[in-house]
Amino acid sequence: MSIQFIAQEHCRCGHCENFFMFCQCEGLPHGNDYTFLSLEQPHANATSSDRLDRWASIVRLHPAAGRMDARRYVTDHKANLLRAFGARGDAIRRMMTLYSNNLEDPASPAALDHMKTAAREETTEAIKEICSNAVERFVTCNWSYMTKFDYMMVQNAFQASDSNEFPFDDENLKEIFVATTILGAMFDMCASNVGWRISFEGGNEKHPLVAPV
């Protein structure tokens, strides 16, 4: 998949969404927290396979994450990963539902040490909605729209899951878990400690109930 890309037109700061020559954000590591806006949109009938290809192409364009050979990962793992999601996608959704329903403190999960939430009554439901959106993006391979927050929620759900219901020797679950490690490595390369809500494509998800520390 080839994406028409013009750096001066499509590449923005993920925090303020300004072109970099107009960005006044300070203290970000070089190459971190970029986002791509107004890229050519995928066709209406895009499949999970198409979305994986698009993600790999966008990773290649990123000034920091481009060090990862996402195209090689997709080439080597696509068939197995799509089969795994087809077989166990609903199980991953259930895993996330169980996780989000049983958070001891949904407003501040331990792994999210770089974020805080506003003290509002609807915070718990808001976090659940974010978890639901995150797992849906993950399972449908819409990874270019996933944020670091999304990845952390999926990873947390795996780590908190019941091994009797979600056995790690399940070949499909193992393939899916490998995908989470790939996403984690990618975000480690390109997302700053305050860049947890920035996706590669589409910019900054301005959740009203959460803000970076």
Secondary structure as the mmCIF struct_conf table of DSSP 4:
data_model
#
loop_
_struct_conf.conf_type_id
_struct_conf.id
_struct_conf.beg_label_comp_id
_struct_conf.beg_label_asym_id
_struct_conf.beg_label_seq_id
_struct_conf.end_label_comp_id
_struct_conf.end_label_asym_id
_struct_conf.end_label_seq_id
HELX_RH_AL_P HELX_RH_AL_P1 ALA A 7 HIS A 10
STRN STRN1 CYS A 11 CYS A 13
TURN_TY1_P TURN_TY1_P1 GLY A 14 CYS A 16
HELX_RH_3T_P HELX_RH_3T_P1 PHE A 20 PHE A 22
BEND BEND1 GLY A 27 GLY A 27
HELX_LH_PP_P HELX_LH_PP_P1 LEU A 28 PRO A 29
TURN_TY1_P TURN_TY1_P2 HIS A 30 GLY A 31
BEND BEND2 ASP A 33 ASP A 33
STRN STRN2 TYR A 34 PHE A 36
BEND BEND3 SER A 38 SER A 38
HELX_LH_PP_P HELX_LH_PP_P2 LEU A 39 HIS A 43
TURN_TY1_P TURN_TY1_P3 ALA A 44 ASN A 45
HELX_RH_AL_P HELX_RH_AL_P2 SER A 48 LEU A 61
BEND BEND4 HIS A 62 HIS A 62
TURN_TY1_P TURN_TY1_P4 PRO A 63 ALA A 64
HELX_RH_3T_P HELX_RH_3T_P2 ALA A 65 ARG A 67
BEND BEND5 MET A 68 MET A 68
HELX_RH_AL_P HELX_RH_AL_P3 ALA A 70 ASN A 101
BEND BEND6 ASN A 102 ASN A 102
BEND BEND7 GLU A 104 ASP A 105
TURN_TY1_P TURN_TY1_P5 PRO A 106 ALA A 107
BEND BEND8 SER A 108 SER A 108
TURN_TY1_P TURN_TY1_P6 ALA A 110 ALA A 111
TURN_TY1_P TURN_TY1_P7 ASP A 113 HIS A 114
STRN STRN3 MET A 115 THR A 117
TURN_TY1_P TURN_TY1_P8 GLU A 121 GLU A 122
HELX_RH_AL_P HELX_RH_AL_P4 THR A 123 VAL A 139
TURN_TY1_P TURN_TY1_P9 THR A 140 CYS A 141
HELX_RH_3T_P HELX_RH_3T_P3 TRP A 143 TYR A 145
HELX_RH_AL_P HELX_RH_AL_P5 LYS A 148 ALA A 160
BEND BEND9 SER A 161 SER A 161
TURN_TY1_P TURN_TY1_P10 SER A 163 GLU A 165
BEND BEND10 PHE A 166 PHE A 166
TURN_TY1_P TURN_TY1_P11 PHE A 168 ASP A 169
HELX_RH_AL_P HELX_RH_AL_P6 GLU A 171 CYS A 190
TURN_TY1_P TURN_TY1_P12 ASN A 193 VAL A 194
TURN_TY1_P TURN_TY1_P13 TRP A 196 ARG A 197
STRN STRN4 ILE A 198 ILE A 198
BEND BEND11 PHE A 200 PHE A 200
STRN STRN5 GLU A 201 GLU A 201
BEND BEND12 GLY A 202 GLY A 202
STRN STRN6 ASN A 204 ASN A 204
TURN_TY1_P TURN_TY1_P14 PRO A 208 LEU A 209
STRN STRN7 VAL A 210 PRO A 212
#
